[in-house]
Amino acid sequence: MVYSLAVLAVAALPAGAANIITRGGAPSGFWLTGGNNPAYASWNQPVGTAFSNVSVSVTISSADGNPASGTAYITNAVGPAATAGNVIAGPVAVGTSSIAPVSVPISFPAFNLPQGATYFLVIQQGTANLQWNFSGTAVESVSAAPPVTSNVDAIGTGPATPAYTASFSAVGSPSRGLLFSVAGDPPTDISITKSGPATATAGTNIVYTVTVTNNSATAATGVSVADTTPANSSFVSNTGACTGAYPCSIGALAGGASATITSTYAIAPAFTGSYSNTATVSSTTFDLTPGNNSATSTATVSATADVSILKTGPATIAPNANMTYTITVGSTGPSAAAGTTVTDVLPANVTFVSATPSQGTCSGTTTVSCPLGTINSGGSATVTLVVHTNAVAAGTVIANSASVASSATDNTPGNNTSTASATVSAAPTVPTLSTFGAGVLILLLASCGVMLQRRERGSSI
């Protein structure tokens, strides 16, 4: 599909330019006297009709059949205030040797014309016989003083009063004025969105959905998506419309169509804080609304650490005795486990004696709390807990549990509690004798005494 603007309505000379000569005979046209004099026609590019890949042609002729030439520009301003920065395209040579009006393409490099602006086709005179033709017999109207004096003979002489601004109109179709045309491809409106989670944990993957949409009826060509991998992360994969790393080419995208990419990144284990990821879309077709060509998703990344606890102690314990537990806390990360705390609620049948941590402190006598601080990935800490068993019946099982927690997210909480159990043994007993046994014991002792006496008598004789 190609948009086009046919003949345009206004031709003018910049203030202070040289004389203009119009001619009413065939072919209708004008040329400039003096040297290097410019003329221009202007048009408004309506909202919604921006052009891409613009092409321009102009209807010109030679006043005498000899080569006639000039230089063409597209600008967005004219007059004394215009600068080189106002030139959109050009300079490009244009010319003909034809006395009859002929449409000549102007070989501007490819360029785009955004919507809702006024543009100017400016032709700088190269040779005095170059004519820019009208759509019909020219009728001159003056829009600024001093007036323009027409000369209707074939070549004639220039007027004595220079023209400032003159507009030309003539009956004819398409619209009246100087003959030239502007054509181009209709624009597109390519947009992009990026959605992802609001929160994430360090050392895990984060997944985004990137959607590229062509909001216009015109096919967009050369559609490409770029996404620079943010610091503290690494690219993992793309699936969907792109299967390789960014930047990736989607190619052509029909009007009203969309393409979806699922992007996965790995967040560094040590990173916490705000994590932003931005995707940008571009197209070789002119985009009417470039403001929606970029999208960002931001997540808050928290630390994650797998902390674990193991509590060991004796399998049996005597009543009214001390019992020592060893509590070992470890972390396999991937982040450092900050704010690690061990909690141990003592059972009713024991009494607290002491708690000694390898780092941090411990407090409490019924609920023992031990803030251990930070345990790095791969690190560990211990707590030695001593309790005294109360007078309890033999066979009683004393179960004591300890738990651990940290400020980091723990995705494997099943190893955060450990229990050690001990069975209370029987108290030691003093042996007793029956009455019969006591009598036997007395006889034995008496016999031993008699024998000792006899031995002593024998030794004294």
Order of alpha helices (4+ residues) and beta strands (2+ residues): beta-beta-beta-beta-beta-beta-beta-beta-beta-beta-beta-beta-beta-beta-beta-beta-beta-beta-beta-beta-beta-beta-beta-beta-beta-beta-beta-beta-beta-beta-beta-beta-alpha
